[in-house]
Amino acid sequence: MSVWMDVESTKFDLVAYKLSFELPLLGMVKDNATVAENKDNLGKILDVYKVRLRELKLGRRQLPLADMHHVPVIQYLIGTISKDAFNSHPRVDYAWPHRNS
């Protein structure tokens, strides 16, 4: 669990929070170049997650504790144009049961 918490804080968060700061919120103007770059980087990180989730073979309603660290920023990002990064990674999308309820 501590390894995946570290991955989340050193890899995922760096990209996810850059995206969340650049995407429209309360009238802020976004930087399209930064958004495009970080959406691509997010996709690469989710590719790794997809492989790891396949190896874990989790049940549909299981959400490991380390994944809970991802929830706040993912909850925000799936409400923005970056949601396609999650939608294009079905195994990652599947791993977030709160999205399908």
C-alpha positions as CSV (number, residue, x, y, z in Angstrom):
1,M,0.0,0.0,0.0
2,S,2.8,2.5,0.8
3,V,4.4,1.9,-2.6
4,W,1.1,2.9,-4.4
5,M,0.6,5.8,-2.1
6,D,4.1,7.0,-3.0
7,V,3.3,6.5,-6.7
8,E,0.2,8.5,-6.3
9,S,1.9,11.4,-4.6
10,T,5.0,11.5,-6.8
11,K,3.6,10.6,-10.2
12,F,-0.2,10.8,-10.4
13,D,-0.7,14.0,-8.3
14,L,2.0,16.0,-10.1
15,V,0.0,15.6,-13.4
16,A,-3.5,15.5,-12.0
17,Y,-3.1,18.7,-9.9
18,K,-1.5,20.5,-12.9
19,L,-4.6,19.6,-14.9
20,S,-7.0,20.6,-12.1
21,F,-5.3,24.0,-11.8
22,E,-5.5,24.7,-15.6
23,L,-9.0,23.5,-16.3
24,P,-11.8,26.0,-16.0
25,L,-12.9,26.7,-12.5
26,L,-14.7,29.8,-11.3
27,G,-13.9,31.6,-14.6
28,M,-10.2,31.0,-14.6
29,V,-8.6,30.9,-18.0
30,K,-6.9,27.6,-18.9
31,D,-3.5,27.1,-20.6
32,N,-4.3,24.8,-23.5
33,A,-0.7,23.7,-24.0
34,T,-0.4,22.7,-20.3
35,V,-3.7,20.9,-20.4
36,A,-2.8,19.0,-23.6
37,E,0.7,18.0,-22.2
38,N,-0.7,16.9,-18.9
39,K,-3.7,15.0,-20.4
40,D,-1.1,13.0,-22.3
41,N,1.0,12.4,-19.2
42,L,-2.2,11.4,-17.3
43,G,-2.9,8.8,-20.0
44,K,0.6,7.4,-19.6
45,I,0.2,7.0,-15.9
46,L,-3.3,5.4,-16.3
47,D,-1.7,3.0,-18.8
48,V,0.5,1.8,-15.9
49,Y,-2.4,1.7,-13.5
50,K,-4.4,-0.4,-16.0
51,V,-1.7,-3.0,-16.1
52,R,-1.4,-3.1,-12.3
53,L,-5.2,-3.3,-11.8
54,R,-5.3,-6.2,-14.3
55,E,-2.7,-8.0,-12.2
56,L,-4.6,-7.4,-9.0
57,K,-7.9,-8.7,-10.4
58,L,-10.0,-6.7,-7.9
59,G,-13.7,-7.2,-7.6
60,R,-16.0,-4.6,-8.9
61,R,-16.8,-3.0,-5.5
62,Q,-13.3,-3.3,-4.0
63,L,-11.4,0.0,-3.4
64,P,-8.0,-0.5,-1.8
65,L,-7.1,2.1,0.8
66,A,-4.2,3.4,-1.3
67,D,-6.7,4.3,-4.1
68,M,-8.7,6.5,-1.7
69,H,-5.8,9.0,-2.0
70,H,-6.8,9.4,-5.7
71,V,-10.5,10.1,-5.1
72,P,-10.5,13.8,-4.5
73,V,-8.7,14.9,-7.6
74,I,-10.3,12.2,-9.8
75,Q,-13.7,13.3,-8.6
76,Y,-12.9,16.8,-9.8
77,L,-11.2,15.7,-13.1
78,I,-14.1,13.5,-14.3
79,G,-16.2,16.6,-14.3
80,T,-13.9,18.3,-16.8
81,I,-12.6,17.7,-20.3
82,S,-10.0,15.4,-18.9
83,K,-12.7,12.7,-18.2
84,D,-11.8,11.1,-21.5
85,A,-8.5,10.1,-20.1
86,F,-10.4,7.9,-17.6
87,N,-13.0,6.8,-20.1
88,S,-10.3,5.6,-22.5
89,H,-8.9,3.4,-19.8
90,P,-11.8,1.0,-19.1
91,R,-10.0,-1.0,-16.4
92,V,-9.1,2.1,-14.5
93,D,-12.6,3.4,-15.0
94,Y,-14.0,0.1,-13.8
95,A,-11.8,0.3,-10.6
96,W,-13.7,3.4,-9.5
97,P,-17.1,2.0,-8.4
98,H,-18.4,5.4,-7.3
99,R,-18.5,6.5,-10.9
100,N,-20.9,3.8,-11.9
101,S,-23.4,4.0,-9.0
